[in-house]
């Protein structure tokens, strides 16, 4: 069933459609934040990484993970 079909289906439809839209939006925002975090970590110098307790190899390992995975 499409989102349009859910939204036009009685009193329960719009709230269910809004919940689905909210969940999808929240998931996309989470993925975007992870993607940006990966990019920001790779931009840090080795000195800055050492300061926060992360090695370059840990950053590379994290960066190679797809952003949609934990």
C-alpha positions in Angstrom: 0.0 0.0 0.0 1.4 3.4 -0.9 1.7 6.4 1.4 -1.0 8.2 -0.6 -3.4 5.3 -0.1 -2.7 5.2 3.6 -3.1 9.0 3.9 -6.6 8.9 2.2 -7.8 5.9 4.2 -10.1 7.2 7.1 -9.1 8.7 10.4 -6.2 6.4 11.0 -4.6 7.0 7.6 -3.0 10.4 8.1 -1.4 9.6 11.4 0.0 6.4 10.1 1.4 8.2 7.0 2.8 10.9 9.2 4.5 8.3 11.4 6.1 6.6 8.3 7.2 10.0 6.9 8.7 10.9 10.3 10.6 7.6 10.6 12.0 7.9 7.1 13.0 11.5 7.7 14.7 10.6 11.0 16.6 7.7 9.4 17.8 9.9 6.6 19.0 12.6 9.0 20.8 9.9 11.0 22.5 8.6 7.9 23.5 12.2 6.9 25.0 12.9 10.3 27.1 9.7 10.2 28.3 10.5 6.7 29.3 14.0 7.7 31.0 12.6 10.8 33.0 10.2 8.7 34.1 13.0 6.4 35.1 15.3 9.3 37.2 12.6 10.9 39.2 12.0 7.7 39.9 15.7 7.5 41.5 15.8 11.0 45.3 15.8 11.3 47.1 12.9 13.0 47.8 15.3 15.9 44.2 16.1 16.4 43.2 12.4 16.1 45.7 11.5 18.8 44.3 14.3 21.0 40.9 12.7 20.9 42.3 9.2 21.3 41.6 7.8 17.8 44.2 6.4 15.4 44.3 7.0 11.7 43.7 3.3 11.1 40.6 3.5 13.2 39.3 6.4 11.2 40.0 4.6 7.9 38.2 1.5 9.2 35.2 3.5 10.2 35.2 5.5 6.9 35.2 2.3 4.8 31.9 1.2 6.5 28.8 2.2 4.7 27.1 5.2 6.5 23.8 3.3 6.8 25.5 0.5 8.9 26.2 0.8 12.6 
